[in-house]
Amino acid sequence: MAKLYVNPGNPKSKINKEIYGNFSEHLGRCIYEGLFVGEDSPIPNTNGMRNDVVNALREMKLPVLRWPGGCFADEYHWMDGIGPKEKRKKIVNTHWGGVVEDNSFGTHEFMELCRQIGCETYINGNVGSGTVREMSEWVEYMTFSGVSPMADLRKENGHEEAYTVNYFGVGNENWGCGGNMRPEYYADEYRRYQTYVRNYYKDKKIYKIACGPNSNDYNWTDTVMKIAGNYMDGLSLHYYTVPGKDWEHKGSATQFDKAEYYTTLHKAYFMEELLHRHGAIMDRYDPKKKVGLIVDEWGTWFDVEPSTNPGFLYQQNTMRDAMVAAINLNLFNKHSDRVKMANIAQLVNVLQAVILTEGEKMLLTPTYHVFKMFRDHQDATLLDSSIATETIGMDKDLIPNLTESVSRAADGSITVTIANLSLDDTYPVETVFAEGTPECVTGTILTGAMDAHNTFDAPETVKTADFSDAKLENGAISFNIPPCSVISLKVTLK
């Protein structure tokens, strides 16, 4: 019997809704075809945005969306993407597939997409190939409501009111595709660029995010925090779960064995070490945790699907991906005192996408269902919880069998999310509360074979179902959690 202990009398940090954010880049079919089809498309749309995708994201409660990249951001010049579409500059997307980028999806289109979804905006600025003036004028164009050349230009382009920019990233992966900079150099550049990301709002501020480390580059975190920590609101972190032996052989998204399954989950759990160690470095410079850790690129990265453009990063999504999502989201919840936002890569048709499209068809991936099952954690309060676990896995790829997190919403309801990572064993779980007695419990379950996935011919092979096996017994909640499954429980205490 695995005992899950929950102490409602020991509330922890707030779980920012932005932890459940996503990332969209001008990469493959994420923007074009996935999100934006144009006003003249036969696919049902509103102002060019796919209605089916927008509705699904609203249902998932997508809280924030990052754009335009990614590596694309540090070659993106925002003025190419405003004004009449027929006059916008066409370029070659040198990072992703060598295809023509016609800039028909730009600033106004992104803001319209976020308006339809009802989510916050996270803009990533160009440090690698851009200028301070270019970045400064973009912020002015989007956010200034007074009289100025950029505000006037925005109005000429059809939007009288200033837009809301909630988050602004000053560069992306500047240790790599964003300029191959040293941390000392980037930290100084960040201080300079962020100076001119002006705050034109009277009642709110733009949250400024500095480029943080690639995975376990702890020196980058230390150096940038030391030099520029007082000038930032957030520091990014990028880490991808890549089960293959190297970046040239990342492994198949759908054709894998039991050993590869456990290797993938073992590598996903490396996120826990990253959160601990980067967090400890940040604590030295920011003991009051004013600077958020922003995990704005995470997720699985496999070989592309056969016969697709290798530069489009299109991969399928199985129950293995669902387990990776559950591991990471539970970890982010547990570390929500420092982790203030996370953005899985990417939204549609790229990497660990929550949605896949093919022409007019759309399907929801197992990862989508996990995000939807976890949505009630958004803006809830993390509760002290722990669970007795066993070690499972193969060879050196050992992991705990169960992962969980618990939160309490403003209305007093408690959400428990738990995943069984084992491929073989069902575990009985007893959830015990240090205070209060459960009087009502409802649940949802997602389960299936490790390689189960949805296709356009069978789009509901993997989907959630009501979970009614949780029983109220002796002041606790008892249930069995089957192999390779995720369960979300909604609990009311008396």
C-alpha positions as CSV (number, residue, x, y, z in Angstrom):
1,M,0.0,0.0,0.0
2,A,1.5,3.4,-1.1
3,K,0.4,6.0,1.4
4,L,0.0,9.6,0.1
5,Y,0.1,12.0,3.0
6,V,-1.4,15.5,2.6
7,N,-1.3,18.3,5.2
8,P,-3.8,21.0,4.3
9,G,-2.6,22.9,7.4
10,N,0.8,23.4,5.8
11,P,0.3,25.4,2.7
12,K,3.3,26.1,0.5
13,S,3.9,28.4,-2.5
14,K,1.4,29.6,-5.1
15,I,1.4,27.5,-8.2
16,N,1.4,30.2,-10.9
17,K,-0.9,29.3,-13.7
18,E,1.9,30.2,-16.1
19,I,3.6,26.9,-15.2
20,Y,1.1,25.4,-17.6
21,G,2.2,27.6,-20.5
22,N,3.2,26.7,-24.0
23,F,5.6,27.8,-26.7
24,S,5.0,28.5,-30.4
25,E,7.8,29.2,-32.9
26,H,8.0,29.8,-36.7
27,L,9.0,26.2,-37.1
28,G,7.5,23.5,-39.3
29,R,3.7,23.5,-39.2
30,C,3.3,25.1,-35.7
31,I,2.2,28.5,-36.8
32,Y,1.2,28.0,-40.4
33,E,-1.4,25.2,-40.7
34,G,-1.3,24.5,-37.0
35,L,-2.5,27.8,-35.6
36,F,-2.9,30.2,-38.5
37,V,-4.6,29.2,-41.8
38,G,-5.5,32.7,-43.1
39,E,-8.9,34.3,-43.5
40,D,-9.6,32.8,-46.9
41,S,-9.0,29.2,-45.8
42,P,-11.8,26.6,-46.1
43,I,-10.8,25.4,-42.6
44,P,-13.2,27.2,-40.2
45,N,-11.3,30.1,-38.7
46,T,-11.8,33.5,-37.0
47,N,-9.5,36.2,-38.4
48,G,-7.3,33.4,-39.8
49,M,-7.0,31.4,-36.5
50,R,-8.2,27.8,-36.6
51,N,-11.4,27.6,-34.6
52,D,-10.9,23.9,-33.6
53,V,-7.4,24.6,-32.2
54,V,-8.4,27.8,-30.4
55,N,-11.4,26.0,-28.8
56,A,-9.2,23.1,-27.6
57,L,-6.6,25.5,-26.1
58,R,-9.4,27.4,-24.3
59,E,-10.7,24.1,-22.9
60,M,-7.2,23.2,-21.7
61,K,-7.0,26.7,-20.1
62,L,-3.7,27.6,-21.8
63,P,-2.5,30.5,-19.6
64,V,0.4,32.0,-21.5
65,L,2.0,31.6,-24.9
66,R,5.7,32.3,-25.9
67,W,6.5,33.6,-29.4
68,P,8.2,34.0,-32.0
69,G,10.9,31.6,-30.8
70,G,13.2,29.9,-30.1
71,C,16.2,30.2,-32.4
72,F,13.9,32.0,-34.9
73,A,13.5,34.9,-32.4
74,D,17.1,36.0,-32.7
75,E,16.8,36.3,-36.5
76,Y,13.3,37.8,-36.3
77,H,12.9,41.5,-37.3
78,W,9.5,42.5,-36.1
79,M,8.9,45.2,-38.7
80,D,8.9,42.5,-41.4
81,G,5.6,41.2,-39.9
82,I,3.4,44.3,-39.7
83,G,1.4,46.2,-42.3
84,P,-0.5,44.8,-45.3
85,K,0.3,41.2,-45.7
86,E,1.0,41.5,-49.4
87,K,3.8,44.0,-48.7
88,R,5.5,42.1,-45.9
89,K,9.0,40.9,-46.5
90,K,9.6,37.3,-47.5
91,I,12.7,35.6,-46.0
92,V,14.1,32.1,-45.8
93,N,13.8,30.4,-42.4
94,T,17.4,29.3,-42.2
95,H,17.0,27.6,-38.8
96,W,14.0,25.4,-39.6
97,G,13.8,23.6,-42.9
98,G,15.0,26.3,-45.3
99,V,11.4,27.2,-46.2
100,V,10.1,30.6,-47.2
101,E,8.7,32.6,-44.3
102,D,6.2,35.2,-45.7
103,N,5.6,36.9,-42.3
104,S,1.9,36.8,-42.7
105,F,1.8,35.9,-39.0
106,G,3.3,38.8,-37.1
107,T,2.7,40.9,-34.0
108,H,-0.9,41.7,-34.7
109,E,-1.8,38.1,-35.5
110,F,-0.1,36.8,-32.4
111,M,-2.0,39.3,-30.2
112,E,-5.2,38.3,-31.9
113,L,-4.5,34.6,-31.3
114,C,-3.9,35.2,-27.6
115,R,-7.0,37.3,-27.4
116,Q,-9.1,34.4,-28.9
117,I,-7.5,31.9,-26.5
118,G,-7.7,34.2,-23.6
119,C,-4.1,33.8,-22.6
120,E,-1.2,36.0,-21.6
121,T,1.5,37.1,-24.0
122,Y,5.2,36.2,-23.8
123,I,7.3,38.0,-26.5
124,N,10.9,36.9,-27.1
125,G,13.1,39.8,-28.4
126,N,16.1,39.6,-30.8
127,V,19.4,40.1,-29.1
128,G,21.5,37.9,-31.4
129,S,21.1,39.8,-34.7
130,G,19.0,42.7,-33.5
131,T,19.7,46.1,-32.0
132,V,18.7,47.9,-28.8
133,R,16.7,50.4,-30.9
134,E,14.8,47.6,-32.7
135,M,13.8,46.0,-29.5
136,S,13.0,49.3,-27.8
137,E,10.8,50.3,-30.7
138,W,9.0,47.0,-30.8
139,V,8.0,47.4,-27.1
140,E,6.9,51.0,-27.9
141,Y,4.9,49.8,-30.9
142,M,3.0,47.2,-28.8
143,T,2.6,48.9,-25.5
144,F,2.6,52.7,-25.7
145,S,-0.8,54.3,-25.7
146,G,0.4,57.9,-26.2
147,V,1.6,59.9,-29.2
148,S,4.9,58.5,-30.7
149,P,6.1,57.3,-34.1
150,M,5.7,53.6,-33.1
151,A,2.3,54.1,-31.4
152,D,1.1,56.0,-34.5
153,L,2.4,53.2,-36.7
154,R,0.5,50.6,-34.8
155,K,-2.7,52.7,-35.1
156,E,-2.1,53.1,-38.8
157,N,-1.9,49.3,-39.0
158,G,-5.3,48.9,-37.5
159,H,-5.0,48.7,-33.7
160,E,-5.8,51.9,-31.8
161,E,-5.3,50.6,-28.3
162,A,-2.0,49.5,-26.9
163,Y,-1.5,45.7,-26.6
164,T,-0.7,44.0,-23.3
165,V,2.7,42.4,-23.2
166,N,2.9,40.4,-20.0
167,Y,6.4,38.8,-20.4
168,F,9.4,39.9,-22.5
169,G,12.4,37.7,-23.1
170,V,15.6,39.5,-23.8
171,G,17.2,37.1,-26.2
172,N,17.0,33.3,-26.5
173,E,19.7,30.7,-26.1
174,N,22.4,33.3,-26.4
175,W,24.9,30.7,-25.4
176,G,24.1,28.9,-28.7
177,C,21.9,29.9,-31.7
178,G,21.3,33.3,-30.2
179,G,24.9,34.5,-30.7
180,N,27.3,31.9,-29.1
181,M,28.0,34.4,-26.3
182,R,30.0,33.9,-23.1
183,P,27.9,34.4,-19.9
184,E,29.8,37.5,-19.0
185,Y,29.2,39.1,-22.4
186,Y,25.5,38.2,-22.4
187,A,25.0,39.5,-18.9
188,D,26.3,42.9,-19.9
189,E,24.3,42.8,-23.1
190,Y,21.2,41.9,-21.1
191,R,21.7,44.8,-18.7
192,R,22.0,47.2,-21.7
193,Y,19.0,45.8,-23.7
194,Q,16.6,45.5,-20.8
195,T,17.2,49.2,-20.0
196,Y,15.3,50.1,-23.1
197,V,12.5,47.6,-22.6
198,R,10.5,50.5,-21.3
199,N,7.4,50.1,-19.1
200,Y,4.7,52.3,-20.6
201,Y,1.9,50.9,-18.5
202,K,0.5,52.8,-15.5
203,D,-1.0,49.9,-13.6
204,K,1.3,47.0,-14.5
205,K,4.8,46.1,-15.6
206,I,6.4,44.0,-18.2
207,Y,8.1,41.0,-16.6
208,K,11.6,40.8,-18.0
209,I,13.3,37.4,-18.6
210,A,17.0,36.9,-19.1
211,C,18.4,34.1,-21.1
212,G,19.4,31.4,-18.6
213,P,21.4,28.1,-18.9
214,N,21.4,25.2,-21.3
215,S,20.5,22.3,-19.1
216,N,23.3,21.8,-16.5
217,D,25.5,24.8,-17.3
218,Y,25.6,26.0,-13.7
219,N,28.4,28.5,-14.5
220,W,26.1,30.4,-16.8
221,T,23.5,30.7,-14.0
222,D,26.1,31.8,-11.5
223,T,27.7,34.4,-13.8
224,V,24.5,35.9,-15.2
225,M,22.9,36.1,-11.7
226,K,26.0,37.7,-10.3
227,I,26.3,40.4,-13.0
228,A,22.6,41.0,-14.0
229,G,20.4,39.4,-11.3
230,N,19.3,42.7,-10.0
231,Y,18.0,43.7,-13.4
232,M,15.7,40.8,-14.2
233,D,12.4,39.3,-13.1
234,G,13.0,35.9,-14.4
235,L,15.8,33.6,-15.7
236,S,15.1,31.0,-18.3
237,L,16.1,27.3,-18.3
238,H,16.0,24.9,-21.3
239,Y,16.1,21.2,-21.0
240,Y,14.9,18.5,-23.4
241,T,14.3,14.8,-22.7
242,V,16.3,13.0,-25.4
243,P,16.4,9.2,-24.8
244,G,18.8,8.3,-27.7
245,K,22.5,8.0,-27.5
246,D,23.1,11.5,-29.1
247,W,21.4,14.3,-31.0
248,E,21.8,12.4,-34.3
249,H,20.1,9.3,-32.9
250,K,17.3,10.6,-30.6
251,G,15.1,7.5,-30.9
252,S,11.6,7.0,-32.4
253,A,8.6,8.7,-30.9
254,T,6.4,5.5,-31.4
255,Q,8.8,2.5,-32.0
256,F,10.5,1.8,-28.7
257,D,10.9,-1.0,-26.2
258,K,10.5,-1.2,-22.4
259,A,14.2,-0.3,-21.8
260,E,13.8,2.9,-23.9
261,Y,10.6,3.8,-22.0
262,Y,12.5,3.8,-18.7
263,T,15.5,5.6,-20.2
264,T,13.2,8.4,-21.3
265,L,11.5,8.7,-17.9
266,H,14.9,8.5,-16.1
267,K,16.2,11.4,-18.3
268,A,13.0,13.4,-17.7
269,Y,13.7,13.1,-14.0
270,F,17.0,15.0,-14.5
271,M,14.7,18.1,-14.4
272,E,14.5,17.6,-10.6
273,E,18.3,17.9,-10.2
274,L,18.3,21.0,-12.5
275,L,15.6,22.7,-10.4
276,H,17.5,22.0,-7.2
277,R,21.0,23.0,-8.4
278,H,20.0,26.1,-10.4
279,G,17.7,27.1,-7.7
280,A,20.4,26.8,-5.1
281,I,22.7,29.1,-7.2
282,M,19.8,31.6,-7.6
283,D,19.2,31.5,-3.8
284,R,22.7,32.8,-3.2
285,Y,22.1,35.9,-5.1
286,D,18.3,36.1,-4.6
287,P,17.4,34.6,-1.2
288,K,14.0,36.2,-1.2
289,K,13.2,34.4,-4.5
290,K,12.2,37.6,-6.3
291,V,13.6,36.2,-9.6
292,G,11.6,33.4,-11.1
293,L,13.0,30.4,-12.8
294,I,11.3,30.3,-16.2
295,V,11.5,26.8,-17.8
296,D,10.4,28.1,-21.2
297,E,11.6,25.1,-23.3
298,W,11.1,21.6,-22.1
299,G,9.7,18.3,-23.3
300,T,10.6,15.2,-25.3
301,W,12.7,15.4,-28.5
302,F,12.7,12.4,-30.8
303,D,13.6,11.7,-34.4
304,V,11.1,13.2,-36.8
305,E,8.3,11.1,-38.2
306,P,9.4,9.2,-41.4
307,S,9.0,11.0,-44.7
308,T,8.7,14.4,-43.0
309,N,11.0,17.4,-43.3
310,P,13.7,16.9,-40.7
311,G,13.7,20.7,-40.1
312,F,10.1,20.6,-39.1
313,L,10.6,18.5,-35.9
314,Y,7.2,16.8,-36.4
315,Q,6.9,13.8,-34.0
316,Q,4.0,11.7,-32.7
317,N,3.0,11.6,-29.0
318,T,2.3,8.5,-26.9
319,M,1.5,7.6,-23.4
320,R,5.3,7.8,-22.8
321,D,5.0,11.5,-23.5
322,A,2.1,11.7,-21.1
323,M,4.2,10.3,-18.4
324,V,7.0,12.8,-19.1
325,A,4.5,15.6,-18.9
326,A,3.1,14.3,-15.6
327,I,6.6,14.0,-14.1
328,N,7.6,17.6,-15.1
329,L,4.3,19.3,-14.1
330,N,4.4,17.6,-10.7
331,L,8.0,18.7,-10.3
332,F,7.2,22.3,-11.3
333,N,4.3,22.3,-8.8
334,K,6.6,21.1,-6.1
335,H,9.2,23.8,-6.9
336,S,6.7,26.6,-7.5
337,D,8.4,28.8,-4.9
338,R,11.1,29.4,-7.6
339,V,9.5,28.1,-10.8
340,K,7.2,30.8,-12.0
341,M,6.5,29.8,-15.6
342,A,7.1,26.9,-17.9
343,N,6.5,26.5,-21.6
344,I,6.4,23.1,-23.1
345,A,7.8,22.8,-26.7
346,Q,5.7,23.2,-28.7
347,L,2.1,24.0,-29.1
348,V,1.1,22.3,-32.4
349,N,2.8,19.9,-34.8
350,V,6.3,20.3,-33.3
351,L,8.1,18.2,-30.7
352,Q,5.9,17.3,-27.7
353,A,2.9,19.0,-29.0
354,V,-0.5,19.1,-27.3
355,I,-2.3,19.2,-30.7
356,L,-1.6,17.7,-34.1
357,T,-3.2,18.8,-37.4
358,E,-3.4,17.5,-40.9
359,G,-5.4,19.7,-43.2
360,E,-8.8,20.2,-41.7
361,K,-8.3,17.3,-39.2
362,M,-7.2,17.9,-35.6
363,L,-6.3,15.5,-32.8
364,L,-5.5,15.9,-29.1
365,T,-2.4,14.2,-27.9
366,P,-1.9,12.3,-24.6
367,T,0.1,15.3,-23.5
368,Y,-2.9,17.6,-24.1
369,H,-5.0,15.4,-21.8
370,V,-2.4,15.6,-19.0
371,F,-2.4,19.4,-19.2
372,K,-6.2,19.4,-19.1
373,M,-6.2,17.0,-16.1
374,F,-3.8,19.2,-14.3
375,R,-5.5,22.6,-15.1
376,D,-7.0,23.0,-11.6
377,H,-3.6,23.4,-10.1
378,Q,-3.4,26.8,-11.9
379,D,-3.1,29.6,-9.4
380,A,-3.9,27.1,-6.5
381,T,-1.8,26.8,-3.4
382,L,0.7,23.9,-3.2
383,L,0.0,21.7,-0.1
384,D,2.6,19.8,1.8
385,S,2.4,16.2,0.5
386,S,4.6,13.1,0.2
387,I,4.2,9.5,-1.0
388,A,6.0,6.3,-0.2
389,T,7.6,5.1,-3.5
390,E,9.5,2.1,-4.8
391,T,12.4,2.1,-7.2
392,I,11.5,0.7,-10.7
393,G,13.2,0.7,-14.1
394,M,15.9,-1.3,-15.9
395,D,19.7,-1.4,-15.5
396,K,20.8,2.1,-14.4
397,D,17.6,3.9,-15.5
398,L,15.9,3.8,-12.2
399,I,13.0,6.0,-11.1
400,P,10.4,6.2,-8.4
401,N,7.2,4.3,-9.3
402,L,4.9,7.2,-8.4
403,T,4.9,10.9,-8.8
404,E,2.4,13.3,-7.2
405,S,1.5,16.9,-6.3
406,V,-1.4,18.3,-4.3
407,S,-2.9,21.8,-4.3
408,R,-5.9,23.7,-2.8
409,A,-7.9,26.2,-4.9
410,A,-9.5,29.4,-3.7
411,D,-12.8,27.6,-3.3
412,G,-11.3,25.1,-0.9
413,S,-11.3,22.2,-3.2
414,I,-8.2,20.0,-3.4
415,T,-6.6,18.6,-6.5
416,V,-4.4,15.5,-6.4
417,T,-2.5,14.5,-9.5
418,I,-0.6,11.2,-9.4
419,A,1.1,9.1,-12.1
420,N,2.1,5.4,-12.0
421,L,5.3,5.2,-14.1
422,S,5.5,1.4,-13.9
423,L,4.6,-0.6,-17.0
424,D,3.8,-3.7,-15.1
425,D,2.3,-3.1,-11.7
426,T,-0.9,-1.7,-10.3
427,Y,-0.4,0.0,-6.9
428,P,-3.0,0.4,-4.1
429,V,-2.9,4.0,-2.8
430,E,-4.3,5.4,0.4
431,T,-4.5,9.2,0.6
432,V,-4.5,10.4,4.2
433,F,-5.2,14.0,5.3
434,A,-3.6,15.4,8.4
435,E,-6.5,17.8,8.8
436,G,-10.1,17.4,7.6
437,T,-12.0,14.4,6.4
438,P,-12.8,13.9,2.7
439,E,-16.5,13.9,2.0
440,C,-16.5,13.9,-1.8
441,V,-14.1,12.7,-4.4
442,T,-14.3,12.7,-8.2
443,G,-11.7,11.7,-10.7
444,T,-10.3,11.4,-14.2
445,I,-7.9,8.8,-15.6
446,L,-5.6,8.6,-18.6
447,T,-4.1,5.2,-19.3
448,G,-2.9,2.9,-22.1
449,A,0.0,1.0,-23.5
450,M,3.3,2.8,-23.4
451,D,3.3,3.4,-27.1
452,A,-0.5,4.1,-27.5
453,H,-1.1,7.2,-29.5
454,N,-3.8,9.0,-31.5
455,T,-3.8,9.1,-35.3
456,F,-6.0,11.0,-37.7
457,D,-7.7,7.7,-38.6
458,A,-8.2,6.9,-34.9
459,P,-8.1,10.2,-33.0
460,E,-9.5,8.9,-29.7
461,T,-7.4,5.8,-29.0
462,V,-5.9,7.6,-26.0
463,K,-8.4,9.8,-24.1
464,T,-9.5,10.5,-20.6
465,A,-12.3,8.7,-18.8
466,D,-14.1,9.2,-15.5
467,F,-12.4,7.5,-12.6
468,S,-15.0,6.3,-10.1
469,D,-12.8,3.7,-8.2
470,A,-11.7,6.1,-5.5
471,K,-13.4,5.1,-2.3
472,L,-13.9,7.0,1.0
473,E,-12.8,4.6,3.7
474,N,-11.9,5.4,7.3
475,G,-11.4,9.1,6.7
476,A,-9.0,8.4,3.8
477,I,-9.3,7.9,0.0
478,S,-8.3,4.5,-1.4
479,F,-7.9,3.5,-5.0
480,N,-5.7,1.4,-7.3
481,I,-3.7,3.1,-9.9
482,P,-3.0,0.9,-13.0
483,P,0.3,0.7,-14.9
484,C,1.2,3.6,-17.2
485,S,-1.5,5.9,-16.0
486,V,-2.3,9.4,-14.7
487,I,-5.1,10.1,-12.3
488,S,-6.5,13.5,-11.2
489,L,-8.7,13.7,-8.2
490,K,-10.9,16.5,-7.0
491,V,-11.5,16.3,-3.2
492,T,-13.8,18.2,-0.9
493,L,-13.0,18.1,2.8
494,K,-15.3,18.6,5.8
